[in-house]
Amino acid sequence: MNDGPFDTDVLIVGAGLSGIGAAYRLHEERPGDSYVILEQREAIGGTWDLFRYPGVRSDSDMFTLSYPFRPWRGEKSMADGDAIRTYIRDTAREAGIERNIRFGTTVRSAAWSSETQRWTVETSSGQWHAKFVYLCAGYYSYDRGYQPEFPGLADYAGTFVHPQAWPADLDHTGKQVVVIGSGATAVTLVPAMAEQAAHVTMLQRSPSYLTALPAKDGFADAVRRRLPAGLAHRIVRAKNVAVTQAFYQLARRRPALVKKMLRAGALHFLNEKAVDEHFTPAYEPWDQRLCVVPGGDFYQAVRDGHASVVTDHIDTFTEKGIRLRSGRELEADVVVSATGLRMLPLGGLTLSVDGRQVALGDTFSYRGLMLSGVPNLAYCIGYTNASWTLRADLSSRYVTRLLTYLERNGYGSAAPTAPASAERRPLLDLTSGYVQRSMKDFPSQGTRRPWQVTQNYVSDALTMSRADLTRDMTFTGKAA
């Protein structure tokens, strides 16, 4: 049933980590603005409510993944999905954000009118009008993950699942399990499933870089015992940001050294033959996102014989499992296709400005949060080399600054205008398959600020709060 039209000052799309954080910043810094969050699903949490596979957890520390305005009080630095979901929900409830969420609402299109200085947003439950639209739905499809077409899959008699659609009633106890993939999801699934399975095999085409980090942060625990929660959180957050950024910069500038460090970490658990065969990637560190192994649990499962790694290519599925190009057959009661995400720009939303559809692939990203030629619209994405929330919170605070600037100067809209000479680069500078498959559908970034999407939180934190709001920006007056 369609109702409306409804009206609000700011329309936020998505009630996950980003959307709840955006609502909090808007409520605190723009208390006079009305806002509504439209959420496609029936629950708060976004990614952390969607993914329910065994062992699901963060691969970023919670002191940087959590909000700067709400200290993380959990025991683990690398928290599981349930704890993160609870943290997001509690934040929304305590801040009074829940009452502004409209669940079960899919956003289909948004059309900007320069005449009315408003967005008209069509949804599954009615039409909305808004001065500003803030898209906090991430960059992948919530409906389904990426699934290659495997030869012979129809002949397989066992259970075949994708982590993004994990069956609640799946019991893998005492069963032979094969996990296809070598990314963060596969590395998480293997040790978790190995606790009950007869054996778990991770089947990878090529190795990925793994780094073993403590599940608990000893420094954080010591600081939290001695200092007030807010101060302790800021200190630990700053320390973790500094360590993460320093390691990333080292990896980009001295990749050979970082390779040795990661190899030494693997050799702490496994023998040299296993490391050479299964844990020595062909690419450089941070050409793809680094997989974190809390407490070395993945390595331990392999070392103890509860899990194993096979590096090979799939020839075909058979009735009993998977036959590899080498001729070996892996028997499996359960096959998990941890083959990655299906990236989807702006949550699949169709945009138009004054009746002309926006081709996202033709636009430039402005400060990593707006689109060239598109007025009063921002989108939220995180860092690839650090916690998502670090950039998300910077983006949300920039949006509130821009809204205040519009109000104080009597403007109705602001739209970034890219220089004609701007050079194009992919929005995300990663070689991962799920990124390379989709980048043509995403906005481009430029080679210079403010059109460059940096992966440097320290630099962004220093510049975003003082960024010139007028640079490369076109303003218009309020509608009559």
C-alpha positions in Angstrom: 0.0 0.0 0.0 1.4 3.4 -1.0 0.9 6.5 1.1 2.2 10.0 1.1 3.7 12.1 -0.1 5.7 12.6 3.1 8.1 15.4 3.8 11.4 15.7 5.8 14.5 17.8 5.7 17.0 15.0 5.5 16.3 11.5 4.2 18.8 8.8 5.3 18.8 5.5 3.4 20.0 2.6 5.5 19.8 1.8 9.3 23.2 0.1 9.6 26.4 1.3 11.2 26.6 4.3 8.9 22.9 5.3 8.9 22.6 5.3 12.7 25.9 7.2 13.0 24.6 9.8 10.5 21.3 10.2 12.4 23.2 10.8 15.6 25.4 13.5 14.1 22.4 15.2 12.5 20.4 15.1 15.7 23.3 16.5 17.7 24.6 19.1 15.3 21.4 20.0 13.4 18.6 19.6 16.1 16.2 21.8 14.1 16.2 19.5 11.1 13.7 16.7 10.7 15.0 13.4 9.4 13.8 9.9 8.6 15.8 6.7 8.0 14.4 4.3 5.4 15.5 0.7 5.9 14.8 -2.0 3.4 14.9 -4.8 6.0 13.0 -5.2 9.2 15.8 -4.7 11.6 18.6 -2.3 12.6 22.2 -3.3 11.9 22.8 -3.5 8.2 25.6 -5.8 7.4 25.7 -7.0 11.0 22.1 -8.1 11.0 22.2 -9.6 7.5 25.2 -11.9 7.9 24.5 -14.8 10.2 27.1 -17.4 9.2 29.2 -19.2 11.9 31.9 -17.1 13.4 30.9 -13.9 11.7 33.0 -11.1 13.2 34.7 -7.8 12.5 38.1 -7.8 10.9 38.6 -4.2 12.2 39.2 -3.5 15.9 36.1 -2.2 17.7 37.8 0.8 19.1 37.9 2.3 15.6 34.9 0.5 14.2 32.7 1.8 17.0 31.4 5.4 17.1 33.7 8.0 18.6 30.8 9.4 20.6 29.9 6.0 22.2 32.8 4.1 23.8 33.2 0.4 23.0 32.9 -1.5 26.3 33.0 -5.0 25.0 35.7 -7.5 26.1 37.0 -8.4 22.6 38.8 -6.0 20.3 37.7 -8.1 17.3 34.1 -8.6 18.2 31.6 -11.1 16.8 28.5 -10.1 14.7 26.0 -10.4 17.6 28.0 -8.0 19.8 28.3 -5.5 17.0 24.6 -5.7 16.1 23.6 -5.2 19.7 26.0 -2.2 19.9 24.3 -0.5 16.9 20.8 -1.2 18.2 21.6 0.1 21.7 23.1 3.3 20.1 19.9 3.9 18.2 17.7 3.2 21.2 19.6 5.4 23.6 19.8 8.3 21.2 16.0 8.1 20.3 16.8 7.3 16.7 14.6 4.2 16.5 11.4 6.2 16.3 12.6 7.9 13.1 13.2 4.6 11.2 10.7 3.3 8.6 11.4 -0.5 8.2 10.5 -2.6 5.2 10.9 0.3 2.8 12.9 -0.2 -0.4 14.1 3.0 -2.1 13.7 2.8 -5.8 14.5 6.2 -7.3 15.2 9.8 -6.4 14.5 12.7 -8.7 15.9 16.2 -8.1 13.9 19.3 -9.1 15.8 22.6 -9.4 12.4 24.4 -9.4 11.3 23.1 -6.0 14.8 22.5 -4.6 13.6 19.1 -3.4 14.2 15.5 -4.0 11.2 13.3 -4.8 12.0 9.8 -3.6 9.9 6.8 -4.7 9.8 3.9 -2.3 7.9 0.6 -1.8 5.8 2.3 0.8 5.2 5.7 -0.6 6.7 8.9 -1.9 9.0 11.2 0.1 10.1 14.8 -0.5 13.4 15.9 1.1 15.8 18.8 1.0 18.8 16.5 1.3 19.4 12.8 0.7 22.1 10.9 2.5 22.7 7.3 1.2 24.1 5.1 3.9 23.5 1.7 2.3 27.1 0.7 1.6 28.2 -0.5 -1.8 27.1 -4.1 -2.1 23.8 -5.9 -2.8 21.9 -7.1 0.3 19.7 -9.3 -1.9 22.4 -11.7 -3.0 26.1 -12.2 -3.0 28.4 -12.9 -6.0 28.0 -16.5 -7.2 30.1 -17.9 -10.1 28.5 -20.5 -12.3 30.2 -23.8 -11.3 30.1 -26.6 -13.8 28.1 -29.7 -12.7 26.6 -27.9 -9.7 23.2 -29.4 -10.5 24.6 -32.9 -10.0 25.8 -32.2 -6.5 23.7 -34.1 -3.9 25.0 -32.3 -0.8 24.1 -28.9 0.7 25.3 -25.8 -1.1 25.1 -22.4 0.6 26.4 -18.9 0.3 27.3 -17.1 3.5 25.1 -14.1 2.7 22.0 -16.4 2.8 23.0 -18.8 5.6 20.2 -21.2 6.5 19.3 -21.0 10.2 18.7 -24.7 10.4 22.0 -25.8 8.7 23.7 -28.4 10.9 27.3 -29.3 9.9 28.1 -31.4 12.9 30.3 -34.4 12.0 30.2 -33.5 8.3 32.8 -33.0 5.7 32.8 -29.3 4.7 34.4 -27.5 1.8 34.7 -23.7 1.9 35.4 -22.1 -1.5 37.3 -18.9 -1.3 40.3 -17.4 0.6 39.0 -14.0 1.7 37.9 -12.7 5.1 34.6 -14.7 5.1 36.3 -18.0 4.3 39.0 -17.4 6.8 36.3 -16.7 9.4 34.2 -19.7 8.5 36.9 -22.3 8.5 37.8 -22.3 12.2 34.2 -21.7 13.3 32.9 -24.7 11.4 35.9 -26.8 12.3 34.7 -26.9 15.9 31.8 -29.2 15.1 32.6 -30.5 11.6 34.4 -33.8 10.9 36.8 -31.7 8.8 36.8 -28.4 6.9 38.8 -27.8 3.7 39.3 -24.3 2.4 39.6 -24.5 -1.4 41.3 -21.5 -2.9 42.5 -20.6 -6.4 45.3 -18.5 -5.0 46.5 -17.5 -1.5 45.6 -14.4 0.4 47.6 -12.4 2.9 46.6 -13.2 6.5 47.8 -11.5 9.7 47.2 -12.9 13.2 46.3 -10.3 15.8 45.2 -10.8 19.5 41.4 -11.2 20.0 41.8 -9.0 23.0 43.7 -5.7 23.2 46.0 -5.8 26.2 46.8 -2.1 26.0 43.1 -1.2 25.7 42.2 -3.3 28.8 44.9 -1.6 30.8 43.9 1.9 29.8 40.2 1.1 30.4 40.9 -0.1 34.0 42.7 3.2 34.9 40.8 5.9 33.0 37.2 7.1 32.4 35.5 5.3 29.6 35.4 8.3 27.2 39.0 9.2 27.7 40.2 5.6 27.4 38.3 5.1 24.2 39.9 8.2 22.6 43.4 7.1 23.6 43.0 3.5 22.4 41.3 4.7 19.2 44.1 7.1 18.4 46.7 4.4 19.1 44.9 1.9 16.8 44.5 4.4 14.0 48.2 5.2 14.2 49.3 1.6 14.2 46.9 0.7 11.3 47.9 3.6 9.1 51.6 3.1 9.8 51.4 -0.5 8.8 49.5 0.3 5.6 52.1 3.0 4.6 54.9 0.5 5.4 53.2 -2.1 3.2 52.9 0.3 0.2 56.4 1.7 0.5 58.3 -1.4 1.7 56.3 -4.4 0.5 59.2 -6.8 0.7 59.6 -6.1 4.4 55.9 -6.5 5.1 55.9 -9.8 3.2 58.6 -11.1 5.5 56.7 -10.0 8.5 53.5 -11.7 7.4 55.4 -14.8 6.4 57.0 -14.9 9.9 53.6 -14.7 11.4 52.4 -17.7 9.4 55.5 -19.7 10.2 54.8 -19.2 13.9 51.9 -21.7 13.4 52.7 -23.7 10.3 55.7 -25.3 8.6 57.6 -23.8 5.7 56.1 -26.2 3.1 52.5 -25.2 4.0 53.3 -21.5 4.0 55.1 -21.6 0.7 52.2 -23.6 -1.0 49.1 -22.0 0.5 50.0 -18.7 2.2 52.4 -16.9 -0.3 50.3 -14.6 -2.6 51.5 -13.4 -5.9 50.3 -9.8 -5.3 51.7 -7.2 -3.0 50.4 -6.6 0.5 47.3 -4.3 0.5 46.7 -4.7 -3.3 43.8 -6.5 -1.7 42.3 -6.1 1.7 44.3 -7.9 4.4 42.5 -10.7 6.2 42.8 -10.6 10.0 43.0 -13.8 12.0 42.1 -13.1 15.7 44.2 -15.1 18.0 45.5 -17.1 15.0 42.4 -19.3 15.1 42.5 -20.1 11.4 46.2 -21.1 11.5 45.5 -23.2 14.7 42.7 -25.1 13.0 45.0 -26.0 10.1 47.9 -26.9 12.4 45.8 -29.1 14.6 44.4 -31.0 11.7 40.7 -29.9 12.1 41.0 -28.0 8.8 43.2 -28.0 5.7 43.9 -25.8 2.7 43.9 -26.9 -1.0 45.2 -24.5 -3.7 43.7 -25.6 -7.0 41.0 -24.8 -9.5 37.5 -26.4 -9.8 37.0 -28.7 -12.8 33.4 -29.7 -12.0 31.1 -30.5 -9.2 30.2 -34.2 -8.8 27.4 -36.0 -6.9 29.7 -36.3 -3.9 31.7 -33.1 -4.0 34.2 -31.3 -6.2 36.7 -32.6 -8.8 39.7 -30.4 -9.2 41.8 -29.7 -12.3 44.6 -31.8 -10.7 42.2 -34.8 -10.8 41.7 -34.9 -7.0 38.2 -35.1 -5.7 37.1 -33.4 -2.5 34.1 -35.2 -1.0 31.8 -32.8 0.8 28.5 -33.0 2.7 28.3 -29.2 2.7 29.9 -26.8 0.3 30.1 -23.1 1.3 30.6 -20.7 -1.6 32.4 -17.8 0.1 32.9 -16.2 -3.3 32.4 -12.6 -2.3 30.0 -9.7 -2.6 28.0 -8.4 -5.5 28.8 -4.7 -5.5 25.9 -2.3 -6.1 26.4 1.4 -6.3 24.1 3.6 -4.1 22.1 0.6 -3.1 20.7 0.2 -6.7 19.0 3.6 -6.5 18.2 5.3 -9.8 19.0 9.1 -9.8 17.8 11.9 -12.0 18.4 15.6 -12.0 15.7 17.8 -13.7 14.4 14.9 -15.7 17.8 13.6 -16.9 19.0 10.3 -15.5 22.4 10.3 -13.8 24.9 7.9 -15.2 27.0 7.1 -12.2 29.9 5.9 -14.2 30.2 9.3 -15.8 30.3 11.2 -12.4 33.2 12.1 -10.2 33.3 11.5 -6.4 33.7 14.8 -4.5 35.6 14.4 -1.2 34.6 10.8 -1.2 30.9 11.6 -0.4 29.2 13.6 -3.1 28.7 13.3 -6.9 29.6 15.8 -9.5 26.5 17.5 -10.9 24.2 16.1 -8.3 22.8 18.6 -5.8 22.1 18.0 -2.1 23.0 14.3 -2.1 25.8 12.5 -0.3 26.7 8.8 0.0 28.7 7.1 2.7 31.5 4.6 2.2 34.3 3.5 4.5 38.0 3.0 4.1 39.5 -0.1 2.5 42.5 0.0 4.7 40.9 0.9 8.0 37.6 0.7 9.9 34.5 1.7 7.9 33.3 4.0 10.7 36.3 6.3 10.5 35.4 7.7 7.1 31.7 7.3 7.7 31.8 9.6 10.7 33.9 12.2 8.9 31.4 12.2 6.0 28.4 12.6 8.3 30.1 15.6 10.1 30.9 17.1 6.7 27.2 16.8 5.7 26.1 18.6 8.8 28.6 21.4 8.1 27.3 21.8 4.6 23.7 21.9 5.7 24.6 24.7 8.2 26.4 26.6 5.5 23.4 26.4 3.1 21.1 27.6 5.9 23.3 30.5 7.0 23.8 31.8 3.5 20.3 31.4 2.2 21.1 28.7 -0.3 18.8 26.0 -1.4 21.3 23.6 -2.9 24.9 22.7 -3.4 26.3 20.6 -6.3 30.0 19.8 -6.9 31.3 20.7 -10.3 34.3 18.7 -11.6 37.0 20.5 -13.6 36.9 19.7 -17.3 40.6 18.6 -17.1 40.0 16.1 -14.2 41.6 12.7 -14.8 39.7 9.6 -14.0 40.8 6.8 -11.6 38.8 3.9 -10.2 36.9 4.8 -7.0 38.4 1.9 -5.0 42.1 1.1 -5.6 42.0 -2.6 -5.0 42.7 -5.6 -7.3 40.1 -7.9 -5.6 37.8 -9.6 -8.0 34.6 -8.3 -6.5 35.9 -4.7 -6.9 37.3 -5.1 -10.4 34.0 -6.7 -11.7 32.0 -3.6 -10.8 34.1 -0.4 -10.8 32.8 0.7 -14.2 29.4 1.2 -12.7 30.7 3.4 -9.9 31.8 7.1 -9.9 35.4 7.8 -10.6 37.8 9.6 -8.4 40.3 12.2 -9.6 44.0 12.6 -9.0 43.9 15.7 -6.8 41.8 16.9 -3.8 38.9 17.4 -3.4 38.3 14.8 -6.1 40.7 12.3 -4.8 39.4 9.6 -2.5 42.2 9.1 -0.1 42.8 6.0 2.1 44.4 8.0 4.8 42.3 8.7 7.8 44.8 10.9 9.6 45.1 13.2 6.6 41.3 13.3 6.1 40.6 14.0 9.8 43.0 17.0 9.7 41.5 18.4 6.5 37.7 17.5 6.4 36.7 19.6 9.4 38.3 22.7 7.9 37.6 21.9 4.2 36.6 24.8 2.1 32.8 24.2 1.5 32.8 26.5 -1.5 35.6 24.8 -3.5 34.4 23.4 -6.8 30.8 23.8 -5.5 27.9 25.5 -7.3 25.2 27.0 -5.1 21.7 28.0 -5.9 19.2 30.2 -4.0 16.1 28.8 -2.2 13.0 28.0 -4.2 10.4 30.7 -4.2 
